Amino acid sequence: MHVWINGERHELAVGANVLDALDTLGAPRSGVAVAVDGEVVPRAGWASTRLAADARIEVLTAVQGG
C-alpha cells in the first residue's frame, strides 16, 4: 500500500504500523515525534497504530539550537 511520509510517497506492506514507517526512513526511535493524518501518536502507540492506504505521516526530529 502507498503512504505519504514527510510529503514523499512510500510503499509499505498492508497492515504496517508507525514503527514500520520509521524503519522505512531509517529514523531513530528516540528524539522524534510522529503524527498520522494530523493526529499526534504517542510513542506507546507506535507499534499498535496501523496505517491505512494513503495515510499522511509526519516524522519530526528534535533539533538543538536557536
C-alpha positions in Angstrom: 0.0 0.0 0.0 1.1 3.6 -0.5 1.5 6.1 2.3 3.0 9.6 2.4 5.9 10.1 4.8 7.0 13.8 5.2 5.4 14.5 1.9 7.1 11.7 -0.1 5.3 8.6 -1.3 6.4 5.3 0.1 5.3 1.7 -0.3 4.6 -0.2 2.9 3.1 -3.7 3.5 -0.6 -3.9 4.2 -1.0 -3.8 8.0 2.1 -1.7 8.5 2.4 0.4 11.7 4.1 3.6 12.7 7.3 1.7 13.6 7.4 0.3 10.0 7.2 3.9 8.7 10.1 4.9 10.9 12.2 2.0 9.7 11.5 3.0 6.1 13.0 6.4 6.8 15.9 5.0 8.9 14.6 7.3 11.6 15.7 6.9 15.2 13.1 5.8 17.7 14.0 8.5 20.2 14.1 12.2 19.7 11.2 12.1 17.2 7.5 12.8 17.2 5.0 11.2 14.8 1.7 12.4 13.6 -0.7 10.4 11.4 -3.3 12.3 9.4 -2.8 15.3 11.6 -3.1 13.4 15.0 0.0 13.0 17.2 0.6 9.4 18.0 2.1 8.8 21.5 5.3 6.7 21.4 3.5 4.0 23.4 1.1 3.6 20.5 3.6 3.3 17.6 3.5 -0.5 17.5 -0.2 -0.7 17.7 -1.2 2.1 15.3 -1.9 0.6 11.9 -1.6 2.7 8.9 -4.2 3.0 6.2 -3.5 3.4 2.5 -2.7 7.0 1.6 -2.1 7.8 5.3 -0.1 11.0 5.8 2.7 10.5 8.3 4.8 13.3 9.6 8.0 12.5 11.4 9.5 15.4 13.3 13.0 15.4 14.8 14.1 17.5 17.8 16.9 19.9 17.0 19.0 21.9 19.4 20.0 25.5 18.8 18.3 28.7 18.3 
